[in-house]
């Protein structure tokens, strides 16, 4: 299990969802490795590549429901490549899934910038991680 504060994270995700007029229903987070995320990507999305997150959306109206798979291997690799703290990158990916459920996409023209701005705004609300950034990534 990654180093997350469950109650604080739940409160934070509810705040983020509310800022988009949504409520959190049932969210399932599955933390896995690259092999598992590749298997899921191939089996359900017909994609033959690794990714940091796959979000299955079961949202009903404005109630967010879904299963969110996160590859901790890719999160760690991304943190190293971006010279970012592992914990911060993990929280970025955690909220990324919720932002998808809120209707923000990142595949079309200009959408990646919109998603990144939304992630940055959400991370700014995530004050409880400031003391939890003990897993610094070496540059």
The first five atom37 places (N, CA, C, CB, O) and aatype in JSON, in Angstrom:
{
  "aatype": [20, 20, 20, 20, 20, 20, 20, 20, 20, 20, 20, 20, 20, 20, 20, 20, 20, 20, 20, 20, 20, 20, 20, 20, 20, 20, 20, 20, 20, 20, 20, 20, 20, 20, 20, 20, 20, 20, 20, 20, 20, 20, 20, 20, 20, 20, 20, 20, 20, 20, 20, 20, 20, 20, 20, 20, 20, 20, 20, 20, 20, 20, 20, 20, 20, 20, 20, 20, 20, 20, 20, 20, 20, 20, 20, 20, 20, 20, 20, 20, 20, 20, 20, 20, 20, 20, 20, 20, 20, 20, 20, 20, 20, 20, 20, 20, 20, 20, 20, 20, 20, 20, 20, 20, 20, 20, 20, 20, 20, 20, 20, 20, 20, 20, 20, 20, 20, 20, 20, 20, 20, 20, 20, 20, 20, 20, 20, 20, 20, 20, 20, 20, 20, 20, 20, 20, 20, 20, 20],
  "atom_mask": [
    [1, 1, 1, 1, 1],
    [1, 1, 1, 1, 1],
    [1, 1, 1, 1, 1],
    [1, 1, 1, 1, 1],
    [1, 1, 1, 1, 1],
    [1, 1, 1, 1, 1],
    [1, 1, 1, 1, 1],
    [1, 1, 1, 1, 1],
    [1, 1, 1, 1, 1],
    [1, 1, 1, 1, 1],
    [1, 1, 1, 1, 1],
    [1, 1, 1, 1, 1],
    [1, 1, 1, 1, 1],
    [1, 1, 1, 1, 1],
    [1, 1, 1, 1, 1],
    [1, 1, 1, 1, 1],
    [1, 1, 1, 1, 1],
    [1, 1, 1, 1, 1],
    [1, 1, 1, 1, 1],
    [1, 1, 1, 1, 1],
    [1, 1, 1, 1, 1],
    [1, 1, 1, 1, 1],
    [1, 1, 1, 1, 1],
    [1, 1, 1, 1, 1],
    [1, 1, 1, 1, 1],
    [1, 1, 1, 1, 1],
    [1, 1, 1, 1, 1],
    [1, 1, 1, 1, 1],
    [1, 1, 1, 1, 1],
    [1, 1, 1, 1, 1],
    [1, 1, 1, 1, 1],
    [1, 1, 1, 1, 1],
    [1, 1, 1, 1, 1],
    [1, 1, 1, 1, 1],
    [1, 1, 1, 1, 1],
    [1, 1, 1, 1, 1],
    [1, 1, 1, 1, 1],
    [1, 1, 1, 1, 1],
    [1, 1, 1, 1, 1],
    [1, 1, 1, 1, 1],
    [1, 1, 1, 1, 1],
    [1, 1, 1, 1, 1],
    [1, 1, 1, 1, 1],
    [1, 1, 1, 1, 1],
    [1, 1, 1, 1, 1],
    [1, 1, 1, 1, 1],
    [1, 1, 1, 1, 1],
    [1, 1, 1, 1, 1],
    [1, 1, 1, 1, 1],
    [1, 1, 1, 1, 1],
    [1, 1, 1, 1, 1],
    [1, 1, 1, 1, 1],
    [1, 1, 1, 1, 1],
    [1, 1, 1, 1, 1],
    [1, 1, 1, 1, 1],
    [1, 1, 1, 1, 1],
    [1, 1, 1, 1, 1],
    [1, 1, 1, 1, 1],
    [1, 1, 1, 1, 1],
    [1, 1, 1, 1, 1],
    [1, 1, 1, 1, 1],
    [1, 1, 1, 1, 1],
    [1, 1, 1, 1, 1],
    [1, 1, 1, 1, 1],
    [1, 1, 1, 1, 1],
    [1, 1, 1, 1, 1],
    [1, 1, 1, 1, 1],
    [1, 1, 1, 1, 1],
    [1, 1, 1, 1, 1],
    [1, 1, 1, 1, 1],
    [1, 1, 1, 1, 1],
    [1, 1, 1, 1, 1],
    [1, 1, 1, 1, 1],
    [1, 1, 1, 1, 1],
    [1, 1, 1, 1, 1],
    [1, 1, 1, 1, 1],
    [1, 1, 1, 1, 1],
    [1, 1, 1, 1, 1],
    [1, 1, 1, 1, 1],
    [1, 1, 1, 1, 1],
    [1, 1, 1, 1, 1],
    [1, 1, 1, 1, 1],
    [1, 1, 1, 1, 1],
    [1, 1, 1, 1, 1],
    [1, 1, 1, 1, 1],
    [1, 1, 1, 1, 1],
    [1, 1, 1, 1, 1],
    [1, 1, 1, 1, 1],
    [1, 1, 1, 1, 1],
    [1, 1, 1, 1, 1],
    [1, 1, 1, 1, 1],
    [1, 1, 1, 1, 1],
    [1, 1, 1, 1, 1],
    [1, 1, 1, 1, 1],
    [1, 1, 1, 1, 1],
    [1, 1, 1, 1, 1],
    [1, 1, 1, 1, 1],
    [1, 1, 1, 1, 1],
    [1, 1, 1, 1, 1],
    [1, 1, 1, 1, 1],
    [1, 1, 1, 1, 1],
    [1, 1, 1, 1, 1],
    [1, 1, 1, 1, 1],
    [1, 1, 1, 1, 1],
    [1, 1, 1, 1, 1],
    [1, 1, 1, 1, 1],
    [1, 1, 1, 1, 1],
    [1, 1, 1, 1, 1],
    [1, 1, 1, 1, 1],
    [1, 1, 1, 1, 1],
    [1, 1, 1, 1, 1],
    [1, 1, 1, 1, 1],
    [1, 1, 1, 1, 1],
    [1, 1, 1, 1, 1],
    [1, 1, 1, 1, 1],
    [1, 1, 1, 1, 1],
    [1, 1, 1, 1, 1],
    [1, 1, 1, 1, 1],
    [1, 1, 1, 1, 1],
    [1, 1, 1, 1, 1],
    [1, 1, 1, 1, 1],
    [1, 1, 1, 1, 1],
    [1, 1, 1, 1, 1],
    [1, 1, 1, 1, 1],
    [1, 1, 1, 1, 1],
    [1, 1, 1, 1, 1],
    [1, 1, 1, 1, 1],
    [1, 1, 1, 1, 1],
    [1, 1, 1, 1, 1],
    [1, 1, 1, 1, 1],
    [1, 1, 1, 1, 1],
    [1, 1, 1, 1, 1],
    [1, 1, 1, 1, 1],
    [1, 1, 1, 1, 1],
    [1, 1, 1, 1, 1],
    [1, 1, 1, 1, 1],
    [1, 1, 1, 1, 1],
    [1, 1, 1, 1, 1],
    [1, 1, 1, 1, 1]
  ],
  "atom_positions": [
    [[0.84, -1.19, 0.0], [0.0, 0.0, 0.0], [0.89, 1.24, 0.0], [-0.96, 0.0, 1.22], [1.81, 1.34, 0.8]],
    [[0.61, 2.18, -0.89], [1.42, 3.4, -0.91], [1.16, 4.27, 0.33], [1.14, 4.21, -2.19], [0.16, 4.08, 1.02]],
    [[2.05, 5.21, 0.59], [1.95, 6.04, 1.8], [0.9, 7.14, 1.66], [3.3, 6.66, 2.13], [1.24, 8.31, 1.47]],
    [[-0.37, 6.76, 1.76], [-1.42, 7.78, 1.68], [-2.19, 7.84, 2.99], [-2.39, 7.48, 0.5], [-2.28, 6.86, 3.72]],
    [[-2.72, 9.01, 3.26], [-3.56, 9.21, 4.44], [-5.01, 9.08, 3.96], [-3.29, 10.62, 5.13], [-5.53, 9.98, 3.3]],
    [[-5.63, 7.98, 4.28], [-6.93, 7.65, 3.71], [-8.02, 8.67, 4.03], [-7.37, 6.3, 4.19], [-8.72, 9.13, 3.12]],
    [[-8.18, 9.02, 5.28], [-9.25, 9.96, 5.64], [-9.02, 11.33, 5.02], [-9.36, 10.09, 7.16], [-9.94, 11.93, 4.47]],
    [[-7.78, 11.82, 5.11], [-7.46, 13.12, 4.52], [-7.65, 13.08, 3.01], [-6.02, 13.53, 4.86], [-8.16, 14.03, 2.41]],
    [[-7.24, 11.98, 2.39], [-7.38, 11.84, 0.94], [-8.85, 11.82, 0.55], [-6.68, 10.56, 0.46], [-9.24, 12.45, -0.44]],
    [[-9.67, 11.11, 1.3], [-11.11, 11.07, 1.01], [-11.72, 12.46, 1.11], [-11.82, 10.11, 1.97], [-12.49, 12.86, 0.24]],
    [[-11.38, 13.19, 2.17], [-11.9, 14.56, 2.33], [-11.47, 15.43, 1.16], [-11.42, 15.17, 3.66], [-12.26, 16.19, 0.6]],
    [[-10.21, 15.32, 0.8], [-9.66, 16.11, -0.3], [-10.38, 15.8, -1.62], [-8.15, 15.86, -0.44], [-10.77, 16.71, -2.35]],
    [[-10.56, 14.51, -1.92], [-11.22, 14.14, -3.17], [-12.67, 14.59, -3.18], [-11.14, 12.62, -3.37], [-13.19, 14.96, -4.24]],
    [[-13.33, 14.58, -2.04], [-14.7, 15.1, -1.96], [-14.73, 16.59, -2.26], [-15.3, 14.83, -0.57], [-15.63, 17.08, -2.94]],
    [[-13.74, 17.32, -1.74], [-13.65, 18.76, -1.99], [-13.42, 19.03, -3.48], [-12.52, 19.39, -1.15], [-14.05, 19.91, -4.06]],
    [[-12.51, 18.27, -4.07], [-12.24, 18.43, -5.51], [-13.5, 18.13, -6.32], [-11.08, 17.5, -5.96], [-13.87, 18.92, -7.19]],
    [[-14.16, 17.03, -6.03], [-15.38, 16.67, -6.76], [-16.44, 17.75, -6.6], [-15.92, 15.31, -6.26], [-17.1, 18.11, -7.58]],
    [[-16.61, 18.26, -5.4], [-17.61, 19.31, -5.15], [-17.32, 20.56, -5.96], [-17.65, 19.65, -3.66], [-18.25, 21.26, -6.37]],
    [[-16.05, 20.86, -6.19], [-15.71, 22.04, -6.98], [-16.16, 21.91, -8.43], [-14.21, 22.29, -6.92], [-16.2, 22.9, -9.17]],
    [[-16.5, 20.7, -8.85], [-17.05, 20.44, -10.19], [-18.53, 20.08, -10.13], [-16.26, 19.31, -10.86], [-19.09, 19.59, -11.12]],
    [[-19.16, 20.32, -9.0], [-20.59, 20.04, -8.85], [-20.9, 18.57, -8.72], [-21.33, 20.59, -10.01], [-22.01, 18.14, -9.03]],
    [[-19.93, 17.78, -8.28], [-20.11, 16.33, -8.17], [-19.94, 15.87, -6.73], [-19.12, 15.6, -9.08], [-19.39, 16.58, -5.89]],
    [[-20.43, 14.66, -6.47], [-20.24, 14.01, -5.18], [-19.57, 12.67, -5.41], [-21.58, 13.83, -4.42], [-19.76, 12.03, -6.44]],
    [[-18.77, 12.27, -4.43], [-18.13, 10.96, -4.5], [-19.13, 9.9, -4.07], [-16.85, 10.91, -3.62], [-19.72, 9.98, -2.99]],
    [[-19.32, 8.92, -4.91], [-20.13, 7.76, -4.57], [-19.2, 6.65, -4.11], [-21.02, 7.3, -5.77], [-18.65, 6.7, -3.01]],
    [[-19.04, 5.65, -4.96], [-18.13, 4.55, -4.66], [-16.94, 4.58, -5.61], [-18.86, 3.18, -4.74], [-17.08, 4.45, -6.83]],
    [[-15.77, 4.75, -5.01], [-14.54, 4.72, -5.78], [-13.68, 3.57, -5.27], [-13.77, 6.07, -5.69], [-13.48, 3.43, -4.06]],
    [[-13.2, 2.77, -6.17], [-12.27, 1.71, -5.81], [-10.92, 2.0, -6.42], [-12.79, 0.33, -6.28], [-10.78, 2.12, -7.64]],
    [[-9.91, 2.12, -5.57], [-8.54, 2.32, -6.04], [-7.8, 0.99, -5.94], [-7.81, 3.43, -5.22], [-7.81, 0.34, -4.89]],
    [[-7.17, 0.6, -7.03], [-6.36, -0.6, -7.05], [-4.94, -0.17, -7.42], [-6.93, -1.67, -8.07], [-4.69, 0.32, -8.52]],
    [[-4.02, -0.36, -6.47], [-2.62, -0.02, -6.7], [-1.91, -1.29, -7.16], [-1.94, 0.57, -5.41], [-1.93, -2.31, -6.47]],
    [[-1.29, -1.21, -8.32], [-0.72, -2.41, -8.92], [0.64, -2.09, -9.54], [-1.66, -2.99, -9.99], [1.18, -1.0, -9.37]],
    [[1.19, -3.08, -10.25], [2.48, -2.88, -10.92], [2.26, -2.72, -12.42], [3.44, -4.06, -10.63], [1.14, -2.81, -12.91]],
    [[3.36, -2.49, -13.14], [3.27, -2.28, -14.59], [2.7, -3.48, -15.33], [4.63, -1.96, -15.14], [1.95, -3.31, -16.29]],
    [[3.04, -4.68, -14.9], [2.53, -5.88, -15.58], [1.0, -5.93, -15.52], [3.12, -7.15, -14.95], [0.35, -6.23, -16.51]],
    [[0.45, -5.62, -14.36], [-1.01, -5.66, -14.19], [-1.7, -4.57, -15.01], [-1.39, -5.51, -12.71], [-2.72, -4.82, -15.64]],
    [[-1.13, -3.35, -15.0], [-1.76, -2.26, -15.75], [-1.72, -2.54, -17.25], [-1.07, -0.9, -15.43], [-2.65, -2.19, -17.98]],
    [[-0.62, -3.17, -17.71], [-0.52, -3.53, -19.12], [-1.57, -4.59, -19.46], [0.9, -4.05, -19.45], [-2.21, -4.53, -20.51]],
    [[-1.74, -5.56, -18.58], [-2.75, -6.6, -18.79], [-4.15, -5.99, -18.89], [-2.7, -7.62, -17.64], [-4.92, -6.36, -19.78]],
    [[-4.47, -5.08, -18.0], [-5.79, -4.41, -18.02], [-5.94, -3.58, -19.28], [-5.97, -3.51, -16.77], [-6.99, -3.6, -19.92]],
    [[-4.89, -2.87, -19.65], [-4.93, -2.03, -20.85], [-5.18, -2.88, -22.1], [-3.62, -1.25, -21.0], [-5.95, -2.49, -22.97]],
    [[-4.53, -4.02, -22.17], [-4.73, -4.91, -23.32], [-6.11, -5.53, -23.31], [-3.67, -6.01, -23.32], [-6.8, -5.56, -24.34]],
    [[-6.52, -6.03, -22.14], [-7.77, -6.79, -22.06], [-9.01, -5.91, -22.27], [-7.86, -7.48, -20.71], [-9.93, -6.31, -22.98]],
    [[-9.04, -4.74, -21.66], [-10.26, -3.94, -21.68], [-10.24, -2.77, -22.66], [-10.52, -3.41, -20.31], [-11.29, -2.3, -23.09]],
    [[-9.05, -2.29, -23.02], [-8.97, -1.1, -23.87], [-8.27, -1.36, -25.21], [-8.25, 0.0, -23.13], [-8.19, -0.46, -26.05]],
    [[-7.78, -2.58, -25.4], [-7.05, -2.93, -26.62], [-5.87, -2.0, -26.87], [-7.98, -2.9, -27.83], [-5.55, -1.67, -28.01]],
    [[-5.22, -1.57, -25.78], [-4.01, -0.75, -25.87], [-2.83, -1.6, -25.43], [-4.13, 0.55, -24.98], [-2.9, -2.29, -24.42]],
    [[-1.76, -1.54, -26.2], [-0.59, -2.35, -25.89], [0.55, -1.47, -25.38], [-0.13, -3.15, -27.13], [1.62, -1.41, -25.98]],
    [[0.3, -0.79, -24.26], [1.33, 0.06, -23.66], [1.07, 0.23, -22.17], [1.38, 1.43, -24.36], [-0.04, 0.0, -21.67]],
    [[2.12, 0.63, -21.49], [2.04, 0.91, -20.06], [1.45, 2.3, -19.85], [3.44, 0.8, -19.39], [1.56, 3.17, -20.71]],
    [[0.82, 2.49, -18.71], [0.28, 3.79, -18.35], [0.29, 3.89, -16.83], [-1.16, 3.99, -18.92], [0.46, 2.89, -16.14]],
    [[0.11, 5.09, -16.33], [0.09, 5.25, -14.88], [-1.28, 5.0, -14.28], [0.56, 6.64, -14.5], [-1.39, 4.62, -13.12]],
    [[-2.34, 5.22, -15.07], [-3.7, 5.11, -14.53], [-4.68, 4.67, -15.6], [-4.15, 6.45, -13.94], [-4.58, 5.05, -16.77]],
    [[-5.62, 3.86, -15.17], [-6.78, 3.5, -16.0], [-8.01, 3.7, -15.12], [-6.69, 2.0, -16.54], [-8.09, 3.18, -14.01]],
    [[-8.95, 4.47, -15.64], [-10.16, 4.79, -14.9], [-11.37, 4.16, -15.59], [-10.35, 6.31, -14.77], [-11.62, 4.42, -16.76]],
    [[-12.1, 3.34, -14.85], [-13.36, 2.78, -15.35], [-14.47, 3.6, -14.71], [-13.49, 1.24, -15.01], [-14.61, 3.64, -13.49]],
    [[-15.26, 4.23, -15.55], [-16.26, 5.19, -15.12], [-17.64, 4.54, -15.01], [-16.31, 6.38, -16.08], [-18.19, 4.05, -16.0]],
    [[-18.18, 4.55, -13.79], [-19.55, 4.05, -13.55], [-20.41, 5.15, -12.96], [-19.53, 2.83, -12.6], [-21.37, 4.88, -12.24]],
    [[-20.07, 6.39, -13.28], [-20.76, 7.55, -12.73], [-22.23, 7.55, -13.1], [-20.1, 8.83, -13.21], [-22.61, 7.2, -14.21]],
    [[-23.04, 7.96, -12.13], [-24.48, 8.08, -12.34], [-24.85, 9.53, -12.06], [-25.3, 7.09, -11.42], [-24.86, 9.96, -10.91]],
    [[-25.16, 10.28, -13.12], [-25.47, 11.7, -12.95], [-24.25, 12.45, -12.45], [-26.65, 11.89, -11.98], [-23.2, 12.46, -13.1]],
    [[-24.38, 13.07, -11.29], [-23.27, 13.83, -10.69], [-22.63, 13.06, -9.53], [-23.77, 15.2, -10.21], [-21.82, 13.62, -8.79]],
    [[-23.0, 11.78, -9.37], [-22.41, 10.93, -8.34], [-21.3, 10.12, -8.99], [-23.49, 9.99, -7.67], [-21.54, 9.3, -9.88]],
    [[-20.06, 10.37, -8.55], [-18.9, 9.73, -9.15], [-18.71, 8.32, -8.6], [-17.65, 10.57, -8.91], [-18.57, 8.13, -7.39]],
    [[-18.69, 7.37, -9.49], [-18.44, 5.97, -9.17], [-17.44, 5.44, -10.18], [-19.76, 5.13, -9.17], [-17.51, 5.76, -11.37]],
    [[-16.52, 4.64, -9.71], [-15.57, 4.06, -10.66], [-14.51, 3.22, -9.99], [-14.92, 5.14, -11.45], [-14.36, 3.22, -8.77]],
    [[-13.79, 2.52, -10.82], [-12.62, 1.75, -10.4], [-11.41, 2.41, -11.05], [-12.73, 0.23, -10.79], [-11.4, 2.66, -12.25]],
    [[-10.41, 2.68, -10.23], [-9.22, 3.4, -10.69], [-8.0, 2.54, -10.4], [-9.1, 4.81, -10.0], [-7.68, 2.27, -9.24]],
    [[-7.33, 2.12, -11.47], [-6.12, 1.31, -11.36], [-4.91, 2.22, -11.54], [-6.11, 0.16, -12.41], [-4.84, 2.98, -12.5]],
    [[-3.98, 2.14, -10.61], [-2.78, 2.97, -10.65], [-1.55, 2.07, -10.58], [-2.78, 4.01, -9.49], [-1.4, 1.27, -9.66]],
    [[-0.67, 2.23, -11.58], [0.59, 1.49, -11.57], [1.6, 2.28, -10.75], [1.11, 1.25, -13.02], [2.04, 3.36, -11.14]],
    [[1.98, 1.72, -9.6], [2.96, 2.38, -8.75], [4.34, 2.4, -9.41], [3.04, 1.7, -7.39], [5.14, 3.29, -9.14]],
    [[4.61, 1.41, -10.26], [5.88, 1.39, -11.0], [5.97, 2.63, -11.9], [6.01, 0.1, -11.84], [6.99, 3.32, -11.92]],
    [[4.9, 2.9, -12.64], [4.91, 4.03, -13.56], [4.88, 5.35, -12.81], [3.73, 3.95, -14.53], [5.51, 6.32, -13.23]],
    [[4.16, 5.41, -11.7], [4.17, 6.63, -10.89], [5.6, 6.94, -10.45], [3.24, 6.49, -9.65], [6.04, 8.09, -10.53]],
    [[6.31, 5.93, -9.98], [7.69, 6.13, -9.54], [8.58, 6.56, -10.72], [8.25, 4.84, -8.9], [9.4, 7.47, -10.57]],
    [[8.43, 5.92, -11.87], [9.2, 6.3, -13.06], [8.91, 7.73, -13.49], [8.91, 5.35, -14.22], [9.82, 8.49, -13.82]],
    [[7.63, 8.09, -13.47], [7.25, 9.46, -13.84], [7.84, 10.48, -12.87], [5.72, 9.6, -13.88], [8.31, 11.54, -13.29]],
    [[7.82, 10.16, -11.59], [8.4, 11.06, -10.6], [9.89, 11.27, -10.87], [8.19, 10.51, -9.18], [10.39, 12.39, -10.78]],
    [[10.58, 10.21, -11.18], [12.01, 10.31, -11.5], [12.24, 11.15, -12.75], [12.62, 8.92, -11.69], [13.11, 12.03, -12.77]],
    [[11.47, 10.89, -13.79], [11.63, 11.62, -15.05], [11.31, 13.1, -14.9], [10.74, 11.01, -16.12], [11.96, 13.95, -15.5]],
    [[10.31, 13.4, -14.08], [9.87, 14.79, -13.89], [10.62, 15.49, -12.76], [8.38, 14.84, -13.61], [10.38, 16.67, -12.49]],
    [[11.53, 14.76, -12.09], [12.25, 15.29, -10.92], [11.25, 15.8, -9.88], [13.23, 16.42, -11.34], [11.39, 16.9, -9.34]],
    [[10.26, 14.96, -9.63], [9.16, 15.29, -8.72], [9.17, 14.32, -7.55], [7.8, 15.25, -9.45], [9.62, 13.18, -7.68]],
    [[8.67, 14.77, -6.44], [8.5, 13.94, -5.26], [7.53, 12.8, -5.57], [8.01, 14.79, -4.07], [6.48, 13.02, -6.17]],
    [[7.87, 11.59, -5.15], [7.01, 10.42, -5.41], [5.6, 10.61, -4.84], [7.65, 9.16, -4.82], [4.62, 10.32, -5.52]],
    [[5.52, 11.08, -3.61], [4.2, 11.25, -2.97], [3.36, 12.26, -3.73], [4.36, 11.69, -1.51], [2.16, 12.05, -3.93]],
    [[3.96, 13.35, -4.16], [3.22, 14.35, -4.93], [2.72, 13.77, -6.25], [4.09, 15.59, -5.19], [1.59, 14.01, -6.65]],
    [[3.57, 13.01, -6.91], [3.16, 12.38, -8.17], [2.05, 11.37, -7.94], [4.37, 11.69, -8.85], [1.13, 11.26, -8.75]],
    [[2.13, 10.64, -6.85], [1.07, 9.69, -6.52], [-0.26, 10.41, -6.33], [1.44, 8.9, -5.25], [-1.28, 9.97, -6.86]],
    [[-0.26, 11.49, -5.58], [-1.5, 12.24, -5.37], [-2.0, 12.88, -6.66], [-1.3, 13.32, -4.31], [-3.2, 13.0, -6.87]],
    [[-1.07, 13.28, -7.54], [-1.49, 13.82, -8.84], [-2.26, 12.76, -9.62], [-0.25, 14.32, -9.65], [-3.29, 13.05, -10.23]],
    [[-1.77, 11.55, -9.6], [-2.42, 10.47, -10.34], [-3.73, 10.08, -9.66], [-1.48, 9.25, -10.45], [-4.72, 9.79, -10.35]],
    [[-3.75, 10.06, -8.34], [-4.99, 9.74, -7.62], [-6.1, 10.72, -8.01], [-4.77, 9.78, -6.09], [-7.22, 10.3, -8.31]],
    [[-5.79, 12.01, -8.02], [-6.82, 13.0, -8.35], [-7.12, 13.01, -9.85], [-6.38, 14.4, -7.89], [-8.22, 13.38, -10.26]],
    [[-6.16, 12.61, -10.66], [-6.36, 12.54, -12.11], [-7.58, 11.66, -12.43], [-5.09, 11.97, -12.81], [-8.41, 12.02, -13.28]],
    [[-7.68, 10.53, -11.75], [-8.83, 9.64, -11.98], [-10.14, 10.31, -11.61], [-8.66, 8.37, -11.18], [-11.13, 10.17, -12.34]],
    [[-10.18, 11.01, -10.51], [-11.4, 11.71, -10.1], [-11.74, 12.81, -11.1], [-11.24, 12.31, -8.68], [-12.91, 13.02, -11.42]],
    [[-10.74, 13.51, -11.59], [-10.98, 14.55, -12.58], [-11.55, 13.97, -13.86], [-9.69, 15.32, -12.88], [-12.41, 14.59, -14.5]],
    [[-11.09, 12.78, -14.25], [-11.71, 12.1, -15.4], [-13.19, 11.85, -15.12], [-10.99, 10.77, -15.71], [-14.03, 12.09, -15.98]],
    [[-13.49, 11.37, -13.93], [-14.88, 11.08, -13.58], [-15.73, 12.35, -13.55], [-14.95, 10.37, -12.23], [-16.94, 12.3, -13.76]],
    [[-15.09, 13.49, -13.28], [-15.79, 14.79, -13.3], [-16.0, 15.29, -14.72], [-15.0, 15.82, -12.5], [-16.68, 16.3, -14.93]],
    [[-15.42, 14.6, -15.71], [-15.64, 14.97, -17.1], [-14.47, 15.63, -17.8], [-16.79, 15.86, -17.19], [-14.61, 16.09, -18.93]],
    [[-13.33, 15.71, -17.15], [-12.17, 16.32, -17.77], [-11.38, 15.25, -18.54], [-11.26, 17.02, -16.7], [-11.04, 14.2, -17.99]],
    [[-11.11, 15.53, -19.8], [-10.38, 14.59, -20.65], [-8.97, 15.11, -20.89], [-11.12, 14.38, -21.98], [-8.66, 16.27, -20.6]],
    [[-8.12, 14.25, -21.42], [-6.74, 14.67, -21.67], [-6.15, 14.08, -22.95], [-5.88, 14.29, -20.5], [-4.93, 14.07, -23.11]],
    [[-6.98, 13.61, -23.84], [-6.47, 12.98, -25.06], [-6.6, 13.88, -26.29], [-7.2, 11.69, -25.32], [-5.8, 13.76, -27.22]],
    [[-7.56, 14.78, -26.32], [-7.8, 15.62, -27.48], [-6.93, 16.86, -27.49], [-9.25, 16.01, -27.55], [-6.21, 17.13, -26.53]],
    [[-6.99, 17.62, -28.58], [-6.2, 18.85, -28.71], [-6.48, 19.83, -27.56], [-6.49, 19.52, -30.05], [-7.63, 20.21, -27.32]],
    [[-5.43, 20.23, -26.87], [-5.55, 21.2, -25.78], [-6.06, 20.64, -24.47], [-6.43, 22.28, -26.21], [-6.03, 21.33, -23.45]],
    [[-6.54, 19.4, -24.49], [-7.13, 18.83, -23.27], [-6.08, 18.51, -22.2], [-7.9, 17.57, -23.6], [-6.37, 18.6, -21.01]],
    [[-4.89, 18.15, -22.62], [-3.85, 17.82, -21.63], [-3.53, 19.03, -20.76], [-2.56, 17.32, -22.34], [-3.33, 18.89, -19.55]],
    [[-3.49, 20.22, -21.35], [-3.21, 21.44, -20.59], [-4.33, 21.73, -19.61], [-3.02, 22.65, -21.54], [-4.08, 22.16, -18.48]],
    [[-5.57, 21.5, -20.02], [-6.72, 21.7, -19.13], [-6.64, 20.73, -17.95], [-8.06, 21.5, -19.9], [-6.87, 21.11, -16.8]],
    [[-6.29, 19.47, -18.23], [-6.17, 18.46, -17.17], [-5.04, 18.85, -16.22], [-5.9, 17.06, -17.77], [-5.2, 18.76, -15.0]],
    [[-3.92, 19.28, -16.76], [-2.79, 19.63, -15.9], [-3.13, 20.81, -14.99], [-1.56, 19.96, -16.75], [-2.74, 20.83, -13.82]],
    [[-3.85, 21.79, -15.51], [-4.29, 22.92, -14.68], [-5.23, 22.44, -13.57], [-5.0, 23.98, -15.54], [-5.13, 22.89, -12.42]],
    [[-6.13, 21.53, -13.91], [-7.05, 20.99, -12.91], [-6.3, 20.2, -11.85], [-8.11, 20.09, -13.59], [-6.61, 20.31, -10.66]],
    [[-5.31, 19.42, -12.26], [-4.48, 18.68, -11.3], [-3.74, 19.64, -10.37], [-3.47, 17.77, -12.04], [-3.7, 19.43, -9.16]],
    [[-3.16, 20.69, -10.95], [-2.42, 21.67, -10.15], [-3.33, 22.35, -9.13], [-1.77, 22.72, -11.05], [-2.94, 22.53, -7.97]],
    [[-4.54, 22.73, -9.55], [-5.5, 23.35, -8.62], [-5.86, 22.38, -7.5], [-6.78, 23.8, -9.36], [-5.94, 22.77, -6.33]],
    [[-6.09, 21.12, -7.87], [-6.45, 20.11, -6.86], [-5.3, 19.88, -5.89], [-6.84, 18.78, -7.54], [-5.52, 19.78, -4.69]],
    [[-4.08, 19.79, -6.41], [-2.93, 19.57, -5.54], [-2.71, 20.73, -4.58], [-1.67, 19.34, -6.38], [-2.23, 20.55, -3.47]],
    [[-3.06, 21.93, -5.01], [-2.93, 23.1, -4.14], [-3.86, 22.98, -2.92], [-3.24, 24.39, -4.91], [-3.59, 23.56, -1.87]],
    [[-4.94, 22.23, -3.07], [-5.88, 21.99, -1.96], [-5.42, 20.86, -1.04], [-7.27, 21.67, -2.51], [-5.97, 20.67, 0.04]],
    [[-4.42, 20.12, -1.48], [-3.97, 18.92, -0.78], [-2.86, 19.28, 0.21], [-3.47, 17.86, -1.78], [-1.72, 18.84, 0.05]],
    [[-3.19, 20.07, 1.22], [-2.19, 20.58, 2.16], [-1.65, 19.5, 3.09], [-2.79, 21.69, 2.97], [-0.55, 19.67, 3.63]],
    [[-2.37, 18.42, 3.31], [-1.93, 17.4, 4.26], [-0.71, 16.61, 3.78], [-3.06, 16.44, 4.52], [-0.09, 15.91, 4.58]],
    [[-0.36, 16.72, 2.5], [0.83, 15.98, 2.01], [2.12, 16.74, 2.28], [0.69, 15.71, 0.51], [3.2, 16.16, 2.11]],
    [[2.05, 17.98, 2.68], [3.28, 18.77, 2.86], [4.24, 18.07, 3.81], [2.95, 20.16, 3.38], [5.45, 18.05, 3.55]],
    [[3.75, 17.51, 4.9], [4.62, 16.81, 5.84], [4.84, 15.36, 5.47], [4.04, 16.88, 7.21], [5.68, 14.69, 6.07]],
    [[4.1, 14.86, 4.49], [4.2, 13.45, 4.13], [5.19, 13.2, 3.01], [2.84, 12.92, 3.73], [5.34, 12.06, 2.56]],
    [[5.85, 14.21, 2.55], [6.76, 14.06, 1.42], [8.12, 13.56, 1.88], [6.91, 15.38, 0.67], [9.15, 14.18, 1.62]],
    [[8.1, 12.45, 2.55], [9.34, 11.9, 3.07], [10.06, 11.02, 2.06], [9.06, 11.11, 4.32], [11.23, 10.68, 2.24]],
    [[9.37, 10.65, 1.0], [9.97, 9.76, 0.0], [10.48, 10.59, -1.18], [8.95, 8.7, -0.47], [9.96, 10.48, -2.29]],
    [[11.48, 11.4, -0.94], [12.04, 12.24, -2.0], [12.67, 11.38, -3.07], [13.09, 13.22, -1.43], [13.27, 10.34, -2.79]],
    [[12.52, 11.81, -4.29], [13.11, 11.13, -5.42], [14.44, 11.81, -5.71], [12.17, 11.16, -6.68], [14.52, 13.04, -5.79]],
    [[15.47, 11.01, -5.86], [16.8, 11.57, -6.15], [16.87, 11.97, -7.62], [17.92, 10.56, -5.81], [16.44, 11.23, -8.5]],
    [[17.41, 13.15, -7.86], [17.53, 13.65, -9.24], [18.75, 13.08, -9.91], [17.58, 15.17, -9.27], [19.01, 13.38, -11.07]]
  ]
}
